[in-house]
Amino acid sequence: MNETHARHALATYERHYNGHRPHRARNQLPPAADQQPVAVPELEGRRLLRTRILGGVINEYRYAA
């Protein structure tokens, strides 16, 4: 581990924190979102995708299109 690795890890976490993670002060919206996502009426049969961030320390989830 060195300074370059630490900077990369912090930059990755910063992108997650500011772009994907919901914030209480914004009614659980991520900073980049203007409105709540549309509810999906039929979840059965939908595939949930996981994106591992920082080797799985953080996980981001979304439904497949």
N, C-alpha and C positions, 0 to 999 in steps of 0.2 A: 504494500500500500504506500502510495506517495501522494504528493500534492495534486498531481494530474488526476489520479483516481478519485480523490476526495472531491475535486471540482466537478468531475463528471457525475458522480453520485448526487451531489447537491443540486446540480443543474437539472438532472432527471427528476428528482423529487420536486423541485420548484415547478417544473412543467406540469407534473401531476397535480400538485397543490393548487396552482392557479388556473388550470385548464379543465380538469376532470372532476376533482373532488367537490362534493356539495358543501356549501357554507350556510351555517345557521342564520347569519345576518341577511342572507339573500333568499330566505324561505327554501333552503335546500337546493338552490340552483348553483351550478358551477359559475365562475366569473364570466365565462365566454357565452353563456346562455341568456337569452332574453325572456324565455317563457318555459313553463314546465313541459316536458315531453308528452306527446299524445299517448294516452293509455292504449295498450295493445289488447283488443277484445278477446282474442283467442291465444292463450299462451301455450296450450297443449300442442305439441308437434313443433314448436319453435325451438331453435337451437341457440343456446346461450354460449357466447364466446368469451373466453378469458384471455386477457393480455397480461403477461407477467412483466412487472417493472422491477428493475434492480434485482434480477435473479429470483423473483417471487416474493420479495419482501413486501411489495405492494402489488395488488391485483386490481385490474380494471375489468368490468363486465359490460357486455352489450349483447343485444340480440342480433343474430344473423339476419341479413336482408332476405 
